[in-house]
Amino acid sequence: MLDLLPAEAPRPEVIRCSAETGEGVDAVAHAIDVLLDRPGASEEIRRERVRAAIARIVDGRGAAIGRVMLEKLYGWDRAVDLVMSGRTSPYMIGEEIAGAAFRELER
């Protein structure tokens, strides 16, 4: 496949990786990031990459906030006990935690 590139085109780095073991996956992800962030990448691609990075960070922080809210409202053991006893479901606990978080935002 590399021989199909024009002679003047830069040769991409070949990175050995394994999806089975995970070896080299970080290197491939980094190489893709470098390629997409290079000068000349379209504004639209760069904007989407920034948007995706922000979303990953917010999603991660949102999960952390949800865990803090769970501890505050129930505690892990009580939440598990309520589900195991059939008095509620994981979905209902998640909904209550999300509702409490949104109510806090409205204050």
Backbone as CSV, one residue per row, in Angstrom:
resi,resn,N_x,N_y,N_z,CA_x,CA_y,CA_z,C_x,C_y,C_z
1,MET,0.812,-1.200,0.000,0.000,0.000,0.000,0.857,1.267,0.000
2,LEU,1.975,1.237,0.716,2.818,2.423,0.766,3.386,2.763,-0.600
3,ASP,3.577,1.757,-1.438,4.120,2.001,-2.777,3.128,2.734,-3.669
4,LEU,1.872,2.843,-3.271,0.876,3.570,-4.057,0.954,5.084,-3.826
5,LEU,1.698,5.491,-2.796,1.855,6.913,-2.525,2.729,7.561,-3.597
6,PRO,2.469,8.833,-3.909,3.366,9.544,-4.825,4.780,9.577,-4.235
7,ALA,5.768,9.598,-5.083,7.167,9.544,-4.643,7.504,10.675,-3.678
8,GLU,6.889,11.863,-3.875,7.219,13.007,-3.024,6.446,13.007,-1.704
9,ALA,5.495,12.115,-1.553,4.686,12.069,-0.331,5.527,11.556,0.830
10,PRO,5.319,12.142,2.020,6.056,11.635,3.182,5.619,10.204,3.508
11,ARG,6.552,9.384,3.887,6.257,7.989,4.230,5.736,7.949,5.666
12,PRO,4.572,7.374,5.877,4.059,7.292,7.244,4.867,6.293,8.069
13,GLU,4.910,6.551,9.340,5.590,5.649,10.263,4.795,4.334,10.350
14,VAL,5.506,3.228,10.372,4.863,1.924,10.553,4.990,1.565,12.024
15,ILE,3.849,1.337,12.654,3.835,1.055,14.089,3.256,-0.340,14.304
16,ARG,4.015,-1.171,14.959,3.522,-2.513,15.274,2.601,-2.407,16.487
17,CYS,1.449,-3.070,16.394,0.525,-3.056,17.522,-0.311,-4.332,17.514
18,SER,-0.945,-4.585,18.642,-1.791,-5.765,18.780,-3.057,-5.378,19.529
19,ALA,-4.198,-5.570,18.908,-5.461,-5.332,19.596,-5.669,-6.372,20.687
20,GLU,-5.113,-7.543,20.495,-5.291,-8.628,21.468,-4.575,-8.325,22.783
21,THR,-3.344,-7.829,22.697,-2.557,-7.568,23.911,-2.567,-6.097,24.305
22,GLY,-2.934,-5.229,23.367,-2.900,-3.794,23.630,-1.548,-3.176,23.369
23,GLU,-0.568,-4.008,23.057,0.774,-3.504,22.786,0.751,-2.577,21.574
24,GLY,1.302,-1.376,21.743,1.429,-0.440,20.639,0.189,0.397,20.361
25,VAL,-0.913,0.129,21.032,-2.151,0.867,20.759,-1.992,2.344,21.113
26,ASP,-1.343,2.640,22.249,-1.113,4.042,22.617,-0.257,4.754,21.576
27,ALA,0.733,4.062,21.028,1.594,4.659,20.008,0.796,4.960,18.742
28,VAL,-0.102,4.055,18.364,-0.944,4.295,17.182,-1.868,5.488,17.432
29,ALA,-2.484,5.535,18.600,-3.376,6.656,18.925,-2.609,7.978,18.887
30,HIS,-1.387,7.975,19.423,-0.572,9.195,19.413,-0.216,9.597,17.979
31,ALA,0.148,8.634,17.151,0.496,8.933,15.758,-0.698,9.524,15.010
32,ILE,-1.884,9.013,15.286,-3.098,9.562,14.658,-3.336,10.981,15.133
33,ASP,-3.169,11.205,16.442,-3.331,12.557,16.981,-2.373,13.534,16.313
34,VAL,-1.107,13.131,16.167,-0.109,13.998,15.525,-0.513,14.281,14.085
35,LEU,-0.948,13.262,13.370,-1.354,13.426,11.977,-2.530,14.389,11.852
36,LEU,-3.528,14.223,12.710,-4.727,15.062,12.603,-4.506,16.483,13.106
37,ASP,-3.513,16.671,13.987,-3.242,18.002,14.528,-2.181,18.755,13.739
38,ARG,-1.679,18.158,12.661,-0.596,18.776,11.905,-1.080,20.067,11.226
39,PRO,-0.157,20.956,10.937,-0.541,22.149,10.172,-1.149,21.725,8.833
40,GLY,-2.178,22.382,8.432,-2.827,22.060,7.166,-4.044,21.166,7.350
41,ALA,-4.192,20.565,8.536,-5.417,19.793,8.782,-6.573,20.783,8.749
42,SER,-7.677,20.347,8.247,-8.785,21.285,8.077,-9.262,21.819,9.426
43,GLU,-9.742,23.042,9.403,-10.299,23.686,10.600,-11.421,22.824,11.173
44,GLU,-12.226,22.254,10.311,-13.355,21.430,10.768,-12.859,20.205,11.536
45,ILE,-11.812,19.549,11.043,-11.249,18.376,11.732,-10.687,18.794,13.079
46,ARG,-9.928,19.890,13.101,-9.342,20.341,14.372,-10.420,20.729,15.369
47,ARG,-11.469,21.414,14.904,-12.570,21.797,15.804,-13.264,20.563,16.379
48,GLU,-13.488,19.554,15.552,-14.152,18.337,16.022,-13.278,17.595,17.034
49,ARG,-11.967,17.608,16.812,-11.064,16.952,17.758,-11.069,17.673,19.100
50,VAL,-11.093,18.996,19.094,-11.159,19.757,20.347,-12.491,19.478,21.038
51,ARG,-13.570,19.476,20.263,-14.903,19.196,20.821,-14.913,17.810,21.479
52,ALA,-14.342,16.817,20.811,-14.305,15.457,21.347,-13.457,15.381,22.620
53,ALA,-12.347,16.112,22.647,-11.501,16.116,23.848,-12.246,16.718,25.029
54,ILE,-12.942,17.830,24.790,-13.729,18.450,25.862,-14.807,17.489,26.345
55,ALA,-15.491,16.828,25.420,-16.556,15.883,25.789,-16.001,14.744,26.639
56,ARG,-14.822,14.207,26.277,-14.227,13.123,27.081,-13.946,13.587,28.500
57,ILE,-13.428,14.798,28.627,-13.107,15.330,29.953,-14.382,15.549,30.757
58,VAL,-15.384,16.160,30.127,-16.655,16.408,30.820,-17.317,15.091,31.199
59,ASP,-17.315,14.118,30.285,-17.905,12.812,30.592,-17.214,12.179,31.792
60,GLY,-15.904,12.240,31.811,-15.160,11.665,32.929,-15.461,12.368,34.237
61,ARG,-15.504,13.699,34.186,-15.807,14.463,35.401,-17.261,14.231,35.817
62,GLY,-18.145,14.103,34.836,-19.554,13.835,35.152,-19.706,12.509,35.872
63,ALA,-18.963,11.499,35.437,-19.007,10.199,36.113,-18.486,10.328,37.540
64,ALA,-17.421,11.095,37.710,-16.878,11.292,39.054,-17.892,12.014,39.948
65,ILE,-18.565,13.008,39.406,-19.583,13.731,40.175,-20.729,12.792,40.539
66,GLY,-21.126,11.935,39.598,-22.187,10.968,39.872,-21.811,10.031,41.008
67,ARG,-20.573,9.596,41.054,-20.133,8.715,42.140,-20.148,9.428,43.482
68,VAL,-19.754,10.699,43.478,-19.800,11.488,44.716,-21.246,11.637,45.171
69,MET,-22.148,11.913,44.221,-23.569,12.048,44.567,-24.113,10.726,45.109
70,LEU,-23.707,9.599,44.525,-24.158,8.301,45.016,-23.719,8.106,46.463
71,GLU,-22.472,8.422,46.751,-21.980,8.304,48.124,-22.779,9.196,49.066
72,LYS,-23.061,10.400,48.618,-23.778,11.364,49.457,-25.219,10.914,49.717
73,LEU,-25.899,10.406,48.688,-27.314,10.045,48.821,-27.522,8.666,49.431
74,TYR,-26.679,7.707,49.107,-26.884,6.321,49.517,-25.690,5.694,50.212
75,GLY,-24.539,5.827,49.589,-23.400,4.990,49.910,-23.511,3.740,49.044
76,TRP,-22.378,3.191,48.648,-22.383,2.051,47.727,-23.107,0.846,48.309
77,ASP,-22.807,0.520,49.564,-23.404,-0.678,50.156,-24.925,-0.564,50.231
78,ARG,-25.431,0.578,50.653,-26.887,0.749,50.745,-27.532,0.680,49.370
79,ALA,-26.904,1.312,48.377,-27.449,1.272,47.013,-27.518,-0.167,46.506
80,VAL,-26.451,-0.925,46.721,-26.431,-2.327,46.286,-27.489,-3.126,47.041
81,ASP,-27.600,-2.902,48.357,-28.601,-3.617,49.155,-30.012,-3.328,48.665
82,LEU,-30.311,-2.078,48.339,-31.652,-1.724,47.845,-31.972,-2.446,46.542
83,VAL,-31.008,-2.523,45.660,-31.220,-3.223,44.382,-31.358,-4.720,44.627
84,MET,-30.467,-5.270,45.435,-30.491,-6.713,45.700,-31.788,-7.149,46.377
85,SER,-32.375,-6.264,47.189,-33.622,-6.608,47.885,-34.841,-6.442,46.988
86,GLY,-34.645,-5.872,45.804,-35.759,-5.678,44.889,-36.562,-4.412,45.145
87,ARG,-36.114,-3.576,46.079,-36.858,-2.339,46.388,-36.652,-1.250,45.351
88,THR,-35.605,-1.378,44.553,-35.358,-0.422,43.473,-34.490,-1.112,42.424
89,SER,-34.110,-0.353,41.413,-33.267,-0.899,40.350,-32.059,0.015,40.162
90,PRO,-31.011,-0.489,39.533,-29.866,0.380,39.245,-30.293,1.597,38.423
91,TYR,-31.226,1.390,37.487,-31.701,2.502,36.664,-32.342,3.579,37.532
92,MET,-33.192,3.167,38.467,-33.883,4.150,39.319,-32.887,4.905,40.211
93,ILE,-31.894,4.212,40.725,-30.871,4.891,41.530,-30.123,5.894,40.654
94,GLY,-29.755,5.478,39.453,-29.075,6.399,38.538,-29.917,7.622,38.225
95,GLU,-31.211,7.405,38.004,-32.111,8.533,37.734,-32.197,9.474,38.926
96,GLU,-32.271,8.921,40.128,-32.347,9.764,41.317,-31.071,10.571,41.509
97,ILE,-29.943,9.934,41.256,-28.656,10.645,41.384,-28.566,11.764,40.347
98,ALA,-28.946,11.461,39.105,-28.920,12.492,38.059,-29.866,13.626,38.406
99,GLY,-31.057,13.301,38.893,-32.021,14.338,39.281,-31.473,15.219,40.382
100,ALA,-30.836,14.609,41.375,-30.253,15.380,42.470,-29.142,16.297,41.960
101,ALA,-28.338,15.794,41.042,-27.258,16.619,40.484,-27.828,17.803,39.721
102,PHE,-28.875,17.575,38.930,-29.493,18.681,38.185,-30.149,19.691,39.122
103,ARG,-30.761,19.203,40.192,-31.358,20.143,41.156,-30.282,21.014,41.801
104,GLU,-29.122,20.420,42.074,-28.013,21.202,42.619,-27.575,22.289,41.650
105,LEU,-27.576,21.973,40.357,-27.189,22.971,39.352,-28.178,24.117,39.286
106,GLU,-29.444,23.848,39.552,-30.476,24.876,39.461,-30.456,25.843,40.633
107,ARG,-29.755,25.497,41.694,-29.701,26.381,42.873,-28.987,27.667,42.586
